């Protein structure tokens, strides 16, 4: 896949094991530490794009296939060879297979909950504190901010531009319940994400300010003046509302910002390559935001975990009709949008400074259920990373022969979050300055 549109152009455990054996070769630990202190640390990256696969995709039907497992585990799809010798992906991902040399796969992600709401909070914040389960129970503790909120807080944007943390998509739900974990947590609601969305028919949407198309700029300004006079609420919720209204006003008043969000200027073949579906066009919008200097963009696959057949809007929570939906929609949509995003950023020389992370809140059961589907599975699942200096073709961790549990090097969402923060140049000292206890261990050997 190639586009030409005139674009400008170790883990702690492993380290200890290795150090333990150095004495036999006459190398002292003090010498190793001295060499490490003289090594050049890679420069921090500038942006993160989180492709949030809400509902939980199966690792066995994407990046960690088990072709020798019994039929009731492996399913109907076949593995295909990628550009990286010895590395295979699902046959539904041919375009991602062609850019596998720019992708690293973590095959041992795991945590402790199979409830969408709780798992979503764990995956987005690294902690279960404050999570709300489907039944309504709330986990103890004060909710940590999402990784996006932390990055946004430490990367303030100039006046007149979007805030540092943008989500393309509406508030996450499971069933009729909102899922928490995307926001500022103990940092406060002013560090919640600013939401945008894109509809293939209606175009750009600003959920925090739904204005009719015929509203002129003068009338819009008049409305904001009336709102300013009418709102005297000084409560926390009132202040948060003021904050987001002002952001919306800034956005609509800024021609420069709006230009970054205008997909109509993109070449039609490139828009086709991303896919004319919502997720594909939002991935293109994420690329435009990265070009404009946006520190973190989260692209939500869907609002609800359920697929349309279950009154949702296309999530990955497919307990039945699973393989048919994977073949008809989810597989090729993910393949098309993510592969094009990687290629597009690479050709614009933005991939090395941008880390792409594709992951859901958990995976799906390796064993196929009686409805020919897969259920929730948190003990082991996969995440795919690209750009940001990763070692292309790298495999981190491994699952067992049926994909049920990690066989090597379990990785938690907190570890993945720590890795993202580390690559953005955010240190433990930065976190403690925000009254946040650092958590997780960065996966340093995933980077070259």
N, C-alpha and C positions, 0 to 999 in steps of 0.2 A: 504494500500500500504506500503510495507516494502522492504528495500534493505539491503543486507548483503554482502558487498564486501570487508570486512576487513578494513572499514573506521575507523579512529580515531574519535573513536567516537567524569484645568477646565475653561472650558471657562470662560472669564471675566464676562459675564452677569450672568452665573450661580453662580459664586463666590459671586458677589454682592448681588444676591437674598438670598443666603444662609447666608451671613454675616448679612444682614438686619434683619433676624429673630433670630439671636443668643442672642440678649439682653434678650428675654423672658426666656431664660434658664440660665441667669446669667453669660454668657460668653462674655467677652469684646473683641473688635476688637484687642486691643493691645496684649491680651493673644493669640489670634489666630495667629497674625503675629509673635509673639515670638516663638510659636510652629513650625510655618512654617520655620523660620530661623534655627531651630535646626534639621529639618528633613534632611534625607540623600537624596541628589539628585541622580537619577540613573546615572551610568557611561555612558559617550557618546558611541555610537556605532562606529564601524569601517568602515562599508561599506553600500552603498545604491545601490540597483538594481532597476532601473526604467523600467518597462515593458510598453513601449509607444505604445498604441493601436491606431495607426494613422488612422484617418477616422471617429472615433467616434462610439463605440459600444452602443447598446441600454441597458439602465438599466432595462427595462421591460422584457428583454430576457436574463438577466444574474443574477444580484444580488438584484433586487427590483421588483419582479413580482407582478402583480395586478390581482389575480385570480377571484376577485369579480367584476372587472370592466366590462363594456360592451365588447362584442366580438371584436368590431373594435378597442379596445385598447389592450386587453390582448393578442391577437394572439393565435396561435395553440399550444404553448408549455405549459407544466404543471409544477407546482412547485414540488420539492421533498424535503423531510425532510433532514436536514444536521445533523452532529454529535452534533450540539448545539440545545438543546430543544427549539422549537418555532421559529427557524431560518430556512428559506427555500431558496434554490437557484433554478435556472432553471434546468429542467431535462437534458439539454445538458452538465451540469457540475457535473457529478456524482463523479469524483475524488476530485474536490475541495470541494464538500459536505462532503467527508470523512475527510478532514483536516480543516473543518470550525472552529474548536476549536483553530486554530492557525491564523485565519483571522479576521480582523475587516473591517467593511463596512461603508463608508461614503455615505449616501443616499441623501444628500442635496447640492451637488456641483453645482455651478452656476456662470455665468459671463455674459457679455453684448454683445457678438458677435456670430453669427452663420456662419461666413465666416471661412473656414478652416485655411487660412493663419493667420488671425488676432487671431482666437481662439487658434491656435497653439502657437503663441508668448505669449499670455496671460497665457496659461497653463504651458509653459516651463520657463517663466521669472517672472510671477506674474503681469506683466504690459503690456499694449497695446502699449507703446511707441516704435516707430520705426517699428511697424507691417506693412506688405505689404498685402493688400487685393487682391482678385482674379482679380479685375479690374485694379490693379496697383497703387491705391492710397496708400500713406504712412502716417501712424499715426504720429502725432507730438511728439517731445521729443526724447531724446537720449535713445537708446535701453539698457535696463538692461542686465547684463549677465544672462545666464541660471543658474538654481540651480546647475547643474553639473559643470559649469565653476567656480562658487564661491567655491564649495567644492574642486575642483582641485587646485584652486589658493591657498587655505589655507591648502592644504595637499600635499606639493611638494614631489615628488618621488625621490629616489636616482638615481644617474647617472647610465645609462645602463638599466633602467627599463622604462616601459610605463609611460606616464604622468598620473596625477591623474584622468583625465576625459576621458573615452573611450566610444565611441558609436559603437555598433555593427549594422551597417547599413549605407546606403548612405544618402546624403543630402535629406531632406524631400521636397516633391513637392505636389502641387495641380494643376492638369492639367500640363501645361508646365512651370509653375512658381515655382521658389524656395521659400521655406518658411523659414523665419528667426526666430531666437529665440534659436537655439541650441548652439550658440557661446558665445564668451567672451564679446560681447557688449562693454561697456565703459571700461572694463578691458583690451581690446586690443585683436587682433587676435592671439597672442601667447597663449592665454588661450582658444582658440577654441578646440573642442574635437579632439582627435586622433581617426580616424575611422578604424575599422576592420570590416570584414564581413565573413560569412561562407556560402558556397554553398554545399548542400548535395552531389553533384557530383564532383565539383572542389576543395572542401575543403576551407582552410583559404584564405581570400583575404585581400590585403592591398591597398585600393583605392588610397592612396597618392603615391604609388610606384608600378606600374604594371610592373613586371619584368618577362621575360620568364622563364619557369621552368628549361631550360638547362643552365641558366647563372650560372657560377661557382662563388665561393666567391671571388677569385682573380679578375675575370673580373668585378664583382660587385663593388669591392673596386676601381678598375681603373675608372669605370664610375663615381663614386662619386668624385674622385679626379678631373676628367675633369669638372664635374658640378661645383665644388667649384671654379675652375679657370675661368670658363665661366661666372659665375653669379657675376656681380659687382653692381647689382641693390641695392641701399640702401633705396628705397622707402619702405613704410609700407608693401605694398603687396609683395615686394621682400624679405623683412625680414621675413614675415610670411611664404613664400615659403621655404626659407632657413631653418627655424625652423622645418617645417614638413618634409622636406627631411632628415634633421639630425635625427629626431625622427625615421623615417623609416629605416635609416641606422643603428641606434642603435638597433632597433628591430631585423633586419635581422642578425646583427652581434652578438647578444646575445643568446647563446644556452639556458641559463636559462629562458629567456623570451619566446623564441620559445617553450620550453618544456611545459610552462603553457598553450600554445595555441594548443597543440597537442591532439586532441580528439581521435586519433587512439589508445591511451593507455587506454581508458575507456572500461569497460566491455560491451560487446555487449548487454546484457539484459538491462543495464542502458541506453544506447543510444536509445534502442527501447522504453524504458519508457518515455524518454523525447519527443520522436517522431522524425522520420527520415526526417521531414520537416525542412525548414530553421529556423523558429522561435524556434522550439524545440531544435535544435542543438546549436543555439545561446544562449538559456537559459542555456544549459550545459556549454558552453564556459564562460558565465557570472559567473557560480559557480566556475569554475577553476580560473578565474581572482580574485574572492573574496578570494579564498584560498591563492592566491599569494600576497594578501595584497592590492588589488586595491580598492581605496576609493569609486569611483562611476562608475557604468557601466549602460549605457542606451541601452536597447535592442529595436530597432525599429521593430515593426511588419511588416512594409512595407516601401517602398520609396514613393509610390504614395498613395493618399487616395482611389483611385478607385480599384475595384476588376478586375480580368482578363477579365471578360465579358465586361468591359467598358474601355479596353486598359490600365488598371492599373496592379499592381503586387500583388494584394491581400489585399488591404486596407479594412477598415470597412465602407466605404461610399457606402452603398447599398440602392439606392432609389427604386429599383425593384428587383425581384427575391430574395428578402431579406431572407425569411424564409427557402427557399431551400438551399441557400448558407450557412446560419447559421448551418443548419443541416448537410450539406455535408462537410463543411470545418471549418469554424471559431469557432464554438462551441467546438468541440472535440479537435481541435488544442490548443486552449487556455487552456482548462481543463487539457489536458495531460501535457503540458509543465509547466504550473504554479504550478500544484499540485506536480509534480515530483521535481521541483526546491525547493519548500517548504520542502518536505520530505527529499530530499538529503542534503540540508543545515542543517536540524534538526539532521539527523543521524551523521553528521560530527561535530556537536556541534558548528555550525557557525550561526544558525538562530537567536539566541538572540543578536548577534553582527552585524547582517545584516538586514536592513529594505528593504522589497520588496514593491514596490508601482506599482499597475497596474491601468492605467487610460488613457483616450484619451483626445482630445481637447474639446469635448462636448459629448452629448448623441444623441439620435434620438427621433423623435416625438412619444409621447405616442399613438396618434391616427394614425392608419395605413392609408397610402395614397391609391389613386385609382389604383396604380400599384402593390398593395400588398407588399409595402415596407415601410420604415420609412425614414423621411427626417431629416435635421439638427435640433438639439434641445439643446440650451444652457441654458434655464432657470432652468433645473434640470437634474442631472445625477449622476452616482455613481463612486466611487473609491474603490478599494480593497487593503488593506495593510496586510502584514504578517511579522512576526519576529520583530527584533529591540525592543523587550520589550512591544509590543502591548498587550492589553487585548484580548485574543482570544474570538471570538464570540461577540465582542462589536459592537453596532450599534450607529453611530454618525449622528444626524440629521434624518429627515424623510421627505418623499415626501407626497403630498396629495393623495386622494383616487384613482386618475387616473394617478399619476406620472407626473403631468404637472408642478408643482411648489413645492418648499420647504414648508412643513407644520410646520417645526420646525428647528431652528438653521441653517440658510443658511451658507455654507462654500465656500469660494472663493479659486481659485488657489493660490493666495498669502498666504492664511492661510495654505494650504497644503505645500507650499514651506517653509514657516516659521517653520512648524512642522518638516520637513526633516532636515533643518539647525539646529534646536534646538537639535534634537537627535544626530546630528554629533558633538555637542559641540560648534557650531558656535554661538557667541553672537552678540548682537547689537553693542557692542564695536568693534568686529572684522569687522563688516560690515561698520561702520563709518570710520574705519581706511582705508578701500578700497574706500572711498568717495561714499558709497552706503547708501541711506536712508533705514533703516529697514522698512519692510512692512509686513502686515498680522499679525495674532494672532495665535501662536502655539496652536494646539489642544492637550493640555496636558492630558486631561482625557481619551484619547484613549490608554494611556499606563498604565500598571498595577503597 
